[in-house]
Amino acid sequence: MRIPTLTAIALFSIHGILHGQPLGAPVSFEFSGSLQQVDGEAGFQIGQSGDIISQLTYEVDATMVGLTARAPLSPAIWLRGELATSLSGDGESEDLDWENGTLTDVSISQSDVDLSSYSILIAYSLAASESLSLGWVAGYAAFTYDFSTFDTHTTVSYGEDVDDFDEGNVSTYEVEFSGLEFGAFVDASLAEKLLLHAEILFTPSLSAESSALWILRDYPFEQEADGIGLRFSLTAEWELRENMDILFGLRWADFNTEDGTESGIADGVEPYSDEAIVPEITGEYSAVEVGLRIRL
């Protein structure tokens, strides 16, 4: 299963060249703020040896605000840190259950969604001219989804078509994807005041950690899985004033972890630990961004 998401916007970018300046030109300390509209999904599967018995998918529609600080360490090296959190978010969760390969239960619940992310990255420019810069980036980033579901509409129950609606809280599910990232970037000055930035980041050892509570069944559990992550960003910056830019961006990311484990207390009674029953925990998001950058 590939879960498209979540989905936050790749808020992680370092510039190797600013505003058409040559590599050796002084670079000032910077702050920026932005709003991002995020669309995506996150979720997981339960089962063993290709026999999937349950699949949870959480859709996301959220607005995030991001704050960024960038400090030059030398004319060719920059350090950047970023925090982002959702102002609002909602969506739906779909719960599918199988028995012996037959779909037995289908239910859809409403969701409240909180998203957050942080990153710390360093960039080094390998080559530059007055209009072009190429380089690499490396660092650490984490992205967290936090879901609370309620008001369930069941359409299939024990293999029979139904139309049942239950009000009230159903479950909570929180998952964090994190790891070290490595990548490359290119900056191109397309005009006197226009800069285009493209960046790709790869996480070769992505970690997914989740915790959940099925409220009605008093069923808490935790999951862990490892895999890979890939993120891409494309940003255009227009210089409004000598120390101020407006930016527009597109972001996409994919988190894919497999062969995970789960620990918990089934129905609040039977504890279990490190069961290899999680084929995957995944997430994906895409987003658009608009913001303002100020140089001090």
ZIDAUR-V241754 format. One record per backbone hydrogen bond with DSSP energy under -1.0 kcal/mol. CO is the residue of the C=O (numbers start at 1). NH is the residue of the N-H. E is the energy in kcal/mol with one decimal. If there is no record, write none. Layout:
CO:NH:E  CO:NH:E
This chain:
9:11:-1.4  18:21:-2.5  22:25:-1.6  29:296:-2.7  30:70:-2.2  31:294:-3.3  32:68:-2.5  33:292:-2.6  34:66:-2.5  35:290:-2.2  36:64:-3.0  37:288:-1.4  38:62:-2.0  39:286:-2.2  40:60:-3.0  41:284:-2.0  42:58:-3.6  43:282:-2.2  44:56:-2.5  46:53:-2.5  46:54:-1.8  48:51:-2.6  50:52:-1.1  51:48:-1.3  53:98:-2.1  54:46:-2.9  55:96:-2.5  56:44:-1.7  57:94:-2.8  58:42:-2.0  60:40:-1.9  61:90:-2.0  62:38:-3.2  63:87:-3.2  63:88:-1.3  64:36:-2.6  65:85:-2.1  66:34:-1.9  67:83:-2.4  68:32:-2.0  69:81:-2.4  70:30:-2.3  71:79:-2.7  76:125:-2.2  77:73:-2.3  77:74:-1.7  78:123:-2.3  79:71:-3.0  80:121:-2.8  81:69:-2.3  82:119:-1.8  83:67:-2.9  84:117:-2.3  85:65:-2.7  88:63:-2.3  89:113:-1.8  90:61:-1.7  91:111:-2.4  92:59:-3.4  93:109:-2.5  94:57:-2.1  95:107:-1.8  96:55:-2.4  97:104:-2.6  97:105:-1.5  99:102:-1.6  102:99:-2.3  104:159:-3.3  105:97:-2.2  106:155:-2.2  106:156:-1.5  107:95:-2.9  108:153:-3.2  109:93:-2.7  110:150:-2.3  111:91:-1.4  112:148:-2.0  114:146:-1.9  115:86:-2.2  116:144:-3.1  117:84:-2.2  118:142:-2.3  119:82:-2.2  120:140:-2.3  121:80:-2.9  122:138:-2.1  123:78:-1.9  124:136:-1.9  127:134:-2.5  131:189:-2.3  132:129:-2.8  133:187:-2.5  134:126:-2.1  134:127:-1.7  135:185:-2.1  136:124:-2.2  137:183:-2.5  138:122:-2.9  139:181:-3.2  140:120:-2.3  141:179:-1.7  142:118:-1.9  143:177:-2.7  144:116:-1.8  145:175:-2.3  146:114:-2.4  147:173:-2.3  148:112:-2.6  149:170:-2.6  150:110:-2.6  152:166:-2.9  153:108:-2.4  154:164:-2.1  155:162:-2.7  156:106:-2.3  157:160:-1.9  160:157:-2.7  164:154:-2.5  166:152:-2.3  168:151:-1.9  170:215:-1.3  171:149:-2.7  172:213:-2.0  173:147:-3.3  174:211:-2.2  175:145:-2.7  176:209:-2.0  177:143:-2.6  178:207:-3.0  179:141:-1.9  181:139:-1.9  182:202:-3.0  183:137:-2.0  184:200:-2.2  185:135:-1.7  186:198:-2.4  187:133:-2.1  188:196:-2.9  193:239:-2.4  194:190:-1.4  194:191:-1.4  195:237:-2.9  196:188:-2.6  197:235:-3.0  198:186:-2.2  199:233:-2.3  200:184:-1.6  201:231:-2.6  202:182:-2.1  203:229:-1.9  206:227:-2.3  207:178:-2.2  208:225:-1.9  209:176:-2.5  210:223:-2.1  211:174:-2.6  212:221:-1.9  213:172:-1.7  213:215:-1.1  214:219:-1.9  215:218:-1.1  219:214:-2.5  220:265:-2.1  221:212:-2.5  222:263:-2.5  223:210:-2.4  224:261:-2.3  225:208:-2.9  226:258:-2.4  227:206:-2.7  228:256:-2.4  229:203:-2.9  230:254:-2.6  231:201:-2.7  232:252:-2.1  233:199:-2.2  234:250:-2.5  235:197:-3.2  236:248:-2.4  237:195:-2.5  238:246:-2.5  241:244:-1.2  243:295:-2.4  244:240:-1.7  244:241:-2.1  245:293:-2.7  246:238:-2.8  247:291:-2.2  248:236:-3.0  249:289:-2.3  250:234:-2.2  251:287:-2.2  252:232:-2.7  253:285:-2.0  254:230:-2.2  255:283:-2.6  256:228:-2.2  257:281:-1.7  258:226:-1.0  260:278:-1.5  261:224:-2.0  262:275:-2.7  263:222:-3.2  264:272:-2.5  265:268:-1.8  266:269:-2.3  266:270:-2.1  270:266:-2.8  272:264:-2.1  275:262:-1.9  275:277:-2.1  277:47:-2.3  278:260:-3.3  279:259:-1.7  280:45:-1.8  281:257:-1.9  282:43:-2.1  283:255:-3.7  284:41:-1.8  285:253:-2.3  286:39:-2.5  287:251:-2.4  288:37:-2.3  289:249:-2.4  290:35:-2.7  291:247:-2.3  292:33:-2.1  293:245:-2.5  294:31:-2.4
